[in-house]
Amino acid sequence: MTPEMTAAWAALHEHHSGVADRRFETLFDVARADTFSASTEDFVLDYAKTNLDAEGVDLLLELAKVSNLTERRDAMFSGQPINETEGRAVLHTALRNIDGDPVLVDGQDVMPEVRTTLAAMEKFSNAVRDGSFQGQGGKITDVVNIGIGGSDLGPAMAVLALAPYHEGPTCHFVSNVDPEDIRQVLGKCDPATTLVIVASKTFTTIETMTNARTAKAWMSESVSDPAAQFAALSTSDEKTAAFGIAAERVFGFEDWVGGRYSMWGPIGLSVMIAIGVQGFRAFLNGGAQMDRHFQAAEGAQNVPLMLALVGIWHNQICGYTTRAVLPYDNNLSRLPAYLQQLEMESNGKGVSMDGEDLTINSGPVVWGEPGTNGQHAFYQLIHQGTRVIPCEFLVAATGHSEELHHQHQLLVANCLAQSEALMKGRDLEEARGKVADKFEGAELERQAKHRVFPGNRPSVTLAYPKLTPFKLGQIIALYEHRVFVEGVILGINSYDQWGVELGKELATALQPIVEGADASGKDGSTAALVGYLRRQGL
Ligand code: F6P
């Protein structure tokens, strides 16, 4: 860490210790909502309901500046190998730069190849949708995407998010190696009219390859040429060919696209088949619009920058280590799961880029569920539990059915009520007033205490007109850039994922043991669990 960064962190901690105990509701004046929000042409990020003041924002902006954020951002967009532990560029932004400038990697413009692949995906997607590509029993009715992690969460989230725009075949997703996942999905499909997409950057992931072989066996029971109804999305031509998938149905990408950032390219094929080529292009354009905003907007008007800085303020400065993502937009119900990978696989690191142990919190624990459902489940803890959990609300001005707009209005009222309740809380006096007609004396005090809400709990709200493909592209790119900014400020590599490797290695070593080999070399707990499961029929 440079002396400038050390000083910027220290200044923030000092500022925080001076303001930690105040109630941020008292900061509101006529200008606060405007000053403590950032917007693009068509959405707004409100962070007025936090304990940030002008000095706090300035100190956070200074931290970003001395962390060389601008230089790192430019290095990413220009194809420098900023993923230093894997020696790779980070260029998912090129996948949505369809109408933009050349992007050079090692002196080569990657855009012609990106456009060629997009055109091939579009041709195939149109053929699936209009019936010129057929299954052996006729027009494709179902698409099964087999993939896991970044090869599942992005497209599965987006297909659900854009359900009102579907016109194509029904898209299903299989990710878990638990046989129940594939059994239940294939049980809904006719093998003669199903397209199976095997989505795997490496084409080695054991869960995906196992499910792909199961799907092939299922299809071969009903059609003479099962491989003819398979497509592959991968960086490995050899491995897709070895699996038997013809090159014309292999959609490739380069290793400068990280798995959890890959839905903008071939990994998004199921999304394109579901919503059509125009819809997918709108999604890409939304992402590209956010890229331009991230590169051009100054300081506190930069939405991804401010979302990241509010995150740093809450996690690394205030010490609130989890973050709830609460979409009041039911079609975004898989957004929290998607963000768990995006944020936690990217910024869940304990070592800085230069190999030193991190001395500050790594990225936050991210979790959530759509509102209003979460209100009837875990909001109790958010409002009255002993930990402070910063909440991130997402809400649209309109839904997708005009005739049910009154229900949408109820949804919005609930969203706004939650952030207001978190901020204001309810003090003991007000709580007493709520029960004074039922209790008196010591019992009144006791009952009132349970009805107190501490309040002063921070939240941010991302509001937008309507969840369209373009808007979803903006939102996903916004979160990607937020992760980037947080990673730069923490000084970590957001683009590797070494932390998933140990468990994979041990699972490979355990497979012969669960199949019957001697478990005595294992630790006592593992050997005992193997023994118990064997006795129960493993
Ligand atoms: O194990 C983690 C991971 O490597 C993720 O980063 C990735 O998104 C996922 O597995 C799937 O990888 P692949 O697309 O290569 O099958």
Residues whose N, C-alpha, C, O or C-beta is under 5 A from the ligand:
A	BS01	F6P	I148 G149 G150 S151 A199 S200 K201 T202 F203 T205 T208 G259 R260 Q497 V500
